[in-house]
Each structure stands twice: as C-alpha cells, then as structure tokens.
Amino acid sequence: MVSLRPLCAHTPSICDGTFTGTSLNLYNEDLNGTIPTELFQHTQLTDLGLDDNQLFGTVPTEIGRLTQLFALNLGVNQFTGT
C-alpha cells in the first residue's frame, strides 16, 4: 500500500478528517504502491486525480463508494488487471 505520509502533509488533511472538499488532486506527488482504500471514505469526492505517480496493482473495488465521482484521472501509473 502507498505511504499516506505525503497525503497527510497537505492541509486540510485527508488523514485527520479535516479534508471536506470535493476535489482531490494528487498529481505527481511521488506516490508509490497500491491505492489506499482510505481515499474511498471521502464519498463527497467529485474529482480525483492520481495521475503521474508510481501506483500499481489493481484499482480497488472500494472505488464504488465514490458515488458522486464525475472525473477520475489514473493516467501515467502502472496499473494491471481489468
């Protein structure tokens, strides 16, 4: 799983419950690993950008929790599977 340390450094943070936005752009944040399912607890998200990192594996099925999601950018990573 990806280290949440770079994600938690942002203010407001998705790690301490202070993030309440609808758009989360983690473009080119040097994230490496699989997508942490904790991201999908933010069901208010309408826009999620994880592009241009070093993420791999499959996209977790928990992404289905993001029922308000309008835009998802996963480009320039190394995902596998369907």
N, C-alpha and C positions, 0 to 999 in steps of 0.2 A: 504494500500500500504506500501511497505517496506520503511524504512527511508533511504534516499540517503546519509546521513551523513557518514556512513562507506565507501560508494563507492566514495564519493567526497574527502576523505582523501588521496587517492592514487595520486601519481604524475607520469606521467601526469594524469589528472583527466578526467573522462567521464562526469563530471558535468560542467566544464568550457570550454569545447571544445578543450582542449589541447591533449586529447587522440586521436591518429590516428592509433593505432595498429590494427592488425588483430586477435589477440588472447586476450581474457579477461578471466582470471581465478579468480573467487570469491569463491573458495573452502573454506569452514569452516570460513566464515567471520562473523558468528553470525547474518546473515540476517534473519529477521523475518517479515512475511507478504506476500503480493502478489508480483509478479514480476512487477517492474515498467516498464511501456511501453517505457519510455525514453531510456532504453537499446537498443531498436529496431531501434533507429535512427542511430545507428552505422552500416550502411549497408555493410561496408567493412569487418565485422567480419567473420572469417572462423572457429573460435573455441571459444565456450562459455561454461564456466564451472560454474555452480551454485550449485554444489553438496555439500552435508553435511552442510546444513543450516536448518532453520526452516521455509521454504517457504511453502505456502499453497494456496488453491484455484485452479483455472484452469490456464493453460498456455495461455496467451493472443493470440488472432488471429494475432496480430501485429507481431508475430514472423515470419510471412510470408514475412516481409520486408527484412529479412536476406537471401537474395538470394545466397550469397556466402558461407553460413554456411556449413561446412563439418562435424564438430563434435559438439555435444551438450550433456552436462552431467547435468542431473537434479536429479540424484540419492540421496537417503537419505534425502528426504524432505517429505512433506505431501500433495502432490497434489491430487486433486479429479477430476472426470469427465473423458471424453474421450480424 
